[in-house]
Amino acid sequence: MLLLAISLVVVVVYFDSVSRNSPGFFVDEASIAYNAHTISQGGVDEYGQAFPLYFRAFGEYKNPVYIYLLAALFRVTGPSVFVARMLSAVLGLIAALLLALLAARLTRLRWAGLLVFVVVLLTPWMFEISRLVFEVSIFPALLSGFLLLLYEASRREVWSWRIAAGLAVLLALMTYTYSIGRMLAPLFAFGLGFFLTRRRWREVVLTWVVFGVMLLPLANFTLRNPGALSERYKFVTYVKPGDTHPQIALRFVQNYVRDFSPRSWLINGDPEPRHHLPGMGSLLVGMVILAALGFVLVLLRHRRDAWWRFILYGLAVSPIPASLTLDHFHTLRLIALPVFLLVLTTPAIEFLCAETGPRQRARRMLLAALVVLTLVQGAIFQRQFHIAAARVDAFDSYYPEILYAALAQPERPVYLLDKTPAAYMYAFWYATLRGLALNNFQRANKDAPPPAGAVVISHELPCTNCEMILERGQFRVYVQK
């Protein structure tokens, strides 16, 4: 009953200030939301392509699952920052519920499920992902659902075709949800080899076949648009032409080890302020201790169990996509890692609350201490998150002020002059929220500069021969002379 009461309080805090914190709306969020709006209205993306498999944006392509889900909501509610952020928050809650259900099944203890539910919602890594309108927000829920279904399947001698199809669908959804899924989902599918037995090999093979069939649209898109989905990877990876295999392997190992660094997990977290609030690690100390104990218990007691071998395998392969990139401890690309760590807390909880065995009282006192530590640290993080100064630059939250200053001028159209082909999306999104027609704007560039007398919103470009109206951060509004 105490855990249930704590769970209800945590849920209330979890949904507090969803639309206001994080403040503003980053350009990638605006792009995702705007394309969801255009799909909801006419079934086309911002470029007029009908129901695309991937959404072209800023020289890269955004993944479809989250956008189409948000489009379905916008079809009912209309475009809204609140609705978009609430979708991510609800997806985070679903992930917590699925992991709680899995914990209850693994331990056969309802209160263990409630405990894991609370820990998931309080964990900074999982919480902060649920505050962002990014495609990755749905990944933890899909992975948690996959692990829950896989656990249910692992307890059966023979899998039904429904289980095989369900596993394949969830793998496919992970593939089409976020860029790391295009690597991790096949790796997870490969890991199903742990479950091959004489009685269920046909169903495992059926899962692979159905998953392979569901990858055909991706294969077709790749053939029709060679290099499109890997374009961004060229800018974020350290793998460059001319690098030797030993150089690449060494850098990979260094990155991989750093992704398991206790300092990154518990003290620093992701250095990108958009992904993580500075001042605390991305994981809670009590949760990490439980996961570490669970890891040891699996090695000692459950290493012959195919389910637990898959969990250790999933934990090992989760950092691979992030380890191939330049960014250090990238929250989004490592999002599968905390899910497996949270699953590993369950054998530790079961061990520490065992009704029999030596040092039973000491075990339970240790579990109680770790739970209290987790709750206290989680509460401190929540307080810091809600009272912290707005991360204005991280989310460009001053852009509405820039836009309204430009629209207050009588001249039309307002010219959008961007250093990178992305900032125009702010104007499109905020104009959509105000119900303004996009013919109020005209995109410009260095080769086709705004004419004299034009009102200009410029991004990261200096103003010459102009009359400044307003300047905030990377943006400025001026009249071109």
C-alpha positions in Angstrom: 0.0 0.0 0.0 2.9 2.3 0.8 4.4 1.7 -2.6 1.1 2.2 -4.3 0.7 5.6 -2.6 4.3 6.5 -3.6 3.5 5.4 -7.2 0.5 7.7 -7.4 2.5 10.6 -6.1 5.3 9.9 -8.6 2.8 9.8 -11.5 1.4 13.2 -10.5 4.9 14.7 -10.4 5.8 12.9 -13.6 3.1 14.7 -15.6 3.6 18.1 -13.9 4.6 20.9 -16.2 4.8 18.6 -19.3 4.3 21.4 -21.8 6.4 24.0 -19.9 9.5 22.0 -19.0 11.5 21.6 -21.2 10.8 25.1 -22.3 10.6 26.1 -26.0 10.6 23.6 -28.8 13.9 22.5 -30.4 14.1 22.6 -34.2 14.0 18.8 -34.5 10.9 18.7 -32.3 9.3 21.4 -34.5 10.1 19.4 -37.7 8.6 16.2 -36.3 5.5 18.1 -35.0 5.0 20.1 -38.2 5.2 17.0 -40.4 2.8 15.2 -38.1 0.4 18.2 -38.6 0.7 18.1 -42.4 0.1 14.4 -42.5 -2.9 14.8 -40.2 -4.4 17.5 -42.6 -3.7 16.2 -46.1 -1.6 13.0 -45.8 1.5 14.7 -47.1 4.8 15.8 -45.6 6.2 19.4 -45.7 7.4 18.7 -49.3 4.0 17.4 -50.5 5.0 13.7 -50.6 2.1 11.5 -49.7 2.5 9.2 -46.7 6.3 8.8 -46.9 8.1 5.9 -45.3 10.8 8.4 -44.0 10.4 12.1 -43.7 13.0 14.3 -45.4 14.3 17.1 -43.1 17.4 19.2 -43.1 19.4 17.0 -45.4 18.5 13.9 -43.4 15.5 11.7 -42.9 13.3 11.3 -39.8 11.8 8.0 -38.8 8.1 7.4 -39.3 6.5 5.6 -36.3 6.4 8.5 -33.8 5.4 11.0 -36.5 2.4 8.9 -37.7 1.4 8.3 -34.1 1.5 12.1 -33.4 -0.4 12.8 -36.6 -3.2 10.5 -35.4 -3.5 12.7 -32.3 -3.2 15.9 -34.2 -6.1 14.7 -36.4 -8.3 14.9 -33.3 -6.7 17.8 -31.3 -5.0 20.0 -33.9 -1.3 21.0 -33.6 -0.2 21.6 -30.1 3.1 21.6 -28.1 1.1 20.2 -25.1 -0.2 17.3 -27.1 3.2 16.5 -28.6 4.9 16.6 -25.2 2.1 14.6 -23.6 2.5 11.9 -26.2 6.2 11.4 -25.2 5.3 11.5 -21.5 2.6 8.8 -22.0 5.0 6.7 -24.0 7.4 6.9 -21.0 4.6 5.9 -18.7 3.8 2.9 -20.9 7.4 1.8 -20.8 7.3 2.0 -17.0 4.1 0.0 -16.8 5.5 -2.7 -19.1 8.8 -3.0 -17.1 6.7 -3.1 -13.9 4.6 -5.9 -15.3 7.8 -7.8 -16.4 9.3 -7.4 -12.9 6.1 -8.7 -11.3 6.2 -11.8 -13.6 9.9 -12.4 -13.0 9.8 -12.1 -9.2 6.1 -13.3 -8.7 5.8 -10.3 -6.4 3.3 -7.5 -7.1 5.2 -5.0 -4.9 8.3 -5.6 -6.9 6.5 -4.5 -10.0 5.4 -1.3 -8.2 8.9 -0.7 -7.0 10.3 -1.0 -10.6 7.5 1.2 -11.8 8.6 4.0 -9.4 12.3 3.5 -10.2 11.7 3.8 -14.0 9.7 7.1 -13.6 12.3 8.6 -11.3 15.4 7.5 -13.3 16.7 10.7 -15.0 17.6 8.9 -18.2 14.1 7.5 -18.7 12.4 10.7 -17.4 14.3 13.1 -19.6 13.6 11.1 -22.8 9.9 11.4 -22.0 10.1 15.3 -22.0 11.3 15.4 -25.7 9.3 15.3 -28.9 11.9 13.0 -30.5 11.3 9.7 -32.3 13.4 7.9 -29.7 10.7 8.6 -27.1 8.8 5.5 -28.2 11.8 3.2 -28.2 11.8 2.2 -24.5 8.1 1.2 -24.7 8.7 -1.0 -27.8 11.8 -2.6 -26.3 10.0 -3.2 -23.0 7.0 -4.8 -24.8 9.4 -7.0 -26.8 11.2 -8.2 -23.6 7.8 -8.9 -21.9 6.5 -10.9 -24.8 9.9 -12.7 -25.1 9.7 -13.6 -21.4 6.2 -15.1 -21.8 7.4 -17.0 -24.9 10.5 -18.3 -23.1 8.3 -20.0 -20.5 6.6 -22.1 -23.2 7.9 -25.3 -24.8 6.3 -24.3 -28.1 5.7 -20.8 -29.4 2.4 -20.0 -31.2 2.5 -18.2 -34.5 1.0 -15.2 -32.7 4.0 -14.9 -30.4 6.3 -15.2 -33.4 4.4 -12.5 -35.3 4.3 -10.3 -32.2 8.0 -10.5 -31.7 8.6 -9.8 -35.4 6.3 -6.7 -35.4 8.0 -5.2 -32.3 11.4 -5.7 -33.9 10.2 -4.1 -37.0 8.7 -1.1 -35.1 12.0 -0.6 -33.3 13.7 -0.6 -36.8 11.4 2.1 -38.1 11.4 4.1 -34.8 14.9 5.5 -34.5 18.2 5.2 -36.4 19.8 2.9 -33.7 17.0 0.5 -34.3 18.3 -0.3 -37.8 21.3 -1.8 -36.1 19.9 -3.0 -32.8 16.7 -4.7 -34.0 18.6 -7.1 -36.3 21.0 -7.7 -33.4 18.1 -8.5 -31.1 16.7 -10.8 -33.8 20.0 -12.6 -33.9 19.8 -13.0 -30.2 16.7 -15.1 -30.6 19.1 -17.9 -31.4 19.4 -18.4 -27.6 15.8 -19.8 -27.7 16.3 -22.4 -30.5 15.2 -25.8 -29.4 14.0 -28.9 -31.1 10.4 -28.1 -30.3 10.4 -24.3 -31.1 13.0 -23.8 -33.8 10.2 -23.4 -36.5 8.6 -20.5 -34.6 12.0 -18.8 -34.1 12.7 -19.1 -37.8 9.2 -17.9 -38.5 10.0 -14.8 -36.4 13.1 -14.2 -38.5 11.1 -14.6 -41.7 8.3 -12.3 -40.7 10.8 -9.7 -39.5 12.7 -10.0 -42.7 9.5 -9.4 -44.7 8.7 -6.3 -42.7 12.2 -4.9 -43.6 11.4 -5.0 -47.3 10.0 -1.4 -47.4 13.2 -0.3 -45.8 15.2 -2.2 -48.4 13.2 -0.7 -51.2 13.6 2.8 -49.8 17.3 2.3 -49.5 17.6 1.1 -53.1 15.6 4.1 -54.4 17.4 6.6 -52.2 21.0 5.3 -51.9 22.9 6.8 -49.0 19.9 8.8 -47.7 19.5 7.1 -44.4 23.2 7.1 -43.7 23.9 10.8 -44.6 23.7 12.0 -41.0 25.9 9.1 -39.8 28.8 10.5 -42.0 28.8 13.7 -39.8 28.5 12.0 -36.4 30.9 9.1 -36.9 34.7 9.0 -36.3 35.0 6.4 -39.1 36.6 8.3 -42.0 38.1 7.3 -45.3 41.7 6.4 -44.8 41.4 5.2 -41.2 42.9 1.8 -40.6 41.0 -1.1 -39.0 43.1 -1.0 -35.9 42.5 2.7 -35.4 38.7 2.2 -35.8 38.7 -0.8 -33.5 40.7 1.1 -30.8 38.3 4.1 -30.9 35.3 1.8 -30.8 36.6 0.0 -27.7 37.4 3.3 -26.0 33.9 4.6 -26.7 32.3 1.3 -25.7 34.1 1.3 -22.3 33.1 4.9 -21.6 29.5 4.1 -22.2 29.7 1.8 -19.1 31.6 4.4 -17.1 30.2 4.8 -13.5 31.2 8.5 -13.7 29.0 9.0 -16.8 26.2 7.0 -15.3 26.2 8.5 -11.8 27.9 11.9 -11.8 28.0 13.6 -15.2 25.4 12.1 -17.5 25.0 13.3 -21.1 27.0 16.5 -21.6 24.3 17.8 -24.1 22.0 20.0 -21.9 19.1 19.4 -24.3 19.2 15.7 -23.3 20.2 15.9 -19.7 19.9 18.4 -16.9 23.5 19.1 -15.6 24.2 18.5 -12.0 23.4 14.8 -11.6 24.1 11.6 -13.4 21.7 9.9 -15.7 21.1 6.9 -13.4 20.3 6.6 -9.7 22.9 5.1 -7.4 20.5 2.6 -5.7 19.2 1.4 -9.1 22.8 0.8 -10.4 23.7 -1.2 -7.3 20.7 -3.4 -7.7 21.4 -3.8 -11.4 25.1 -4.7 -10.7 24.0 -7.3 -8.1 21.4 -8.6 -10.5 24.1 -9.0 -13.1 26.2 -11.1 -10.7 23.3 -13.2 -9.7 22.4 -14.0 -13.4 26.0 -15.1 -14.0 26.0 -17.3 -10.9 22.4 -18.7 -11.0 20.7 -18.1 -14.3 23.4 -18.3 -17.0 21.8 -21.5 -18.4 18.4 -19.8 -18.8 18.0 -18.6 -22.4 16.0 -15.6 -21.2 18.7 -14.3 -18.9 21.4 -15.0 -21.5 19.4 -12.8 -23.9 19.3 -10.0 -21.3 23.1 -10.1 -20.9 23.4 -10.2 -24.7 21.1 -7.2 -25.1 23.0 -5.3 -22.4 26.3 -6.0 -24.3 25.1 -5.0 -27.7 23.0 -1.9 -26.7 26.0 0.6 -26.7 27.3 -0.5 -30.2 25.5 2.2 -32.3 26.5 5.0 -29.9 30.1 3.6 -29.7 30.5 4.2 -33.5 29.8 8.0 -33.1 31.8 11.0 -32.0 29.5 12.1 -29.2 30.4 11.0 -25.6 27.7 9.2 -23.7 24.8 10.2 -26.0 21.5 9.7 -24.2 19.4 9.0 -27.2 21.7 6.5 -29.0 22.2 4.6 -25.7 18.5 4.5 -24.8 18.3 0.7 -24.8 21.0 0.4 -22.1 18.9 1.7 -19.1 16.0 -0.7 -20.1 18.3 -3.7 -19.8 19.8 -2.4 -16.5 16.3 -1.9 -15.1 15.4 -5.5 -16.0 18.6 -6.7 -14.2 17.3 -5.1 -10.9 14.7 -7.8 -10.6 16.9 -10.8 -9.7 18.5 -8.6 -7.1 15.1 -7.6 -5.6 14.0 -11.2 -5.5 17.3 -12.3 -3.8 17.3 -9.5 -1.2 13.7 -10.2 -0.1 14.0 -14.0 -0.1 11.9 -15.4 2.8 14.6 -18.0 3.6 18.3 -18.2 3.6 21.2 -16.9 5.7 21.4 -13.3 6.7 17.7 -12.8 5.7 17.4 -9.7 8.0 20.6 -8.1 6.6 19.4 -8.6 3.0 16.1 -7.0 3.6 17.7 -4.1 5.4 20.0 -3.6 2.4 17.1 -3.7 0.0 15.2 -1.1 2.2 18.3 1.1 2.3 18.7 0.9 -1.5 15.0 1.7 -2.1 15.1 4.7 0.3 18.3 5.9 -1.4 16.6 5.6 -4.8 13.5 7.5 -3.7 15.5 10.3 -2.1 17.8 10.7 -5.0 14.9 10.5 -7.4 13.1 13.2 -5.5 16.1 15.4 -5.5 16.4 15.1 -9.3 12.7 15.9 -9.7 13.1 19.0 -7.6 16.2 20.1 -9.5 14.5 19.5 -12.8 11.4 21.5 -11.9 13.2 24.5 -10.4 16.2 24.6 -12.6 16.8 27.7 -14.8 15.2 27.3 -18.2 17.6 25.9 -20.8 16.9 28.7 -23.2 19.7 28.2 -25.6 19.3 24.4 -25.7 15.7 24.7 -26.9 15.8 28.2 -28.6 12.8 29.1 -26.4 13.1 32.8 -27.3 12.1 32.1 -31.0 8.4 33.1 -30.5 9.6 36.5 -29.4 11.7 36.8 -32.5 8.8 35.7 -34.7 6.3 38.0 -33.2 8.7 41.0 -33.5 9.0 40.2 -37.3 5.2 39.8 -37.7 4.5 43.1 -36.0 6.1 44.8 -39.0 3.8 45.5 -41.9 6.1 44.2 -44.7 5.3 40.8 -46.2 6.7 38.3 -46.8 9.0 37.9 -43.9 12.3 36.5 -45.2 14.0 33.6 -43.5 17.7 33.7 -43.9 19.4 30.6 -42.2 23.0 29.6 -41.9 21.8 26.0 -41.8 18.8 24.7 -43.7 16.8 24.1 -40.5 15.8 27.2 -38.6 13.0 28.0 -41.1 11.0 25.2 -39.4 10.6 27.3 -36.3 8.7 29.9 -38.3 6.6 27.3 -40.0 5.7 25.6 -36.7 4.9 28.7 -34.6 3.0 30.2 -37.5 0.9 27.0 -37.7 0.2 27.2 -34.0 -1.1 30.8 -34.6 -3.1 29.7 -37.6 -1.1 31.9 -40.0 -0.6 31.1 -43.6 2.9 30.2 -44.6 2.8 32.6 -47.6 3.7 35.2 -44.9 7.2 33.8 -45.2 9.8 33.5 -47.9 13.0 31.5 -47.5 16.2 33.2 -48.6 19.9 32.4 -48.9 23.2 34.0 -49.8 22.7 33.6 -53.5 19.2 35.0 -53.3 19.3 37.6 -50.5 16.3 39.5 -49.2 15.5 42.7 -51.1 15.9 46.2 -49.7 13.1 47.1 -47.2 12.4 43.5 -46.4 11.9 42.2 -42.8 14.3 39.4 -42.2 14.7 36.7 -39.5 18.3 35.6 -39.7 19.9 32.6 -38.0 23.6 32.8 -37.2 24.4 35.2 -40.0 25.7 38.8 -39.4 23.6 41.7 -40.4 25.1 44.3 -42.8 23.5 47.4 -44.0 20.4 46.8 -41.9 18.2 48.3 -39.2 18.1 46.0 -36.2 14.8 45.3 -34.5 15.5 42.5 -32.1 18.3 40.1 -31.3 18.1 37.0 -29.1 20.6 34.2 -29.0 21.4 32.9 -32.5 18.5 34.9 -34.1 17.9 38.5 -35.1 15.2 40.5 -36.7 16.0 43.4 -38.9 15.0 45.5 -41.9 17.3 45.2 -44.9 18.4 48.5 -46.3 
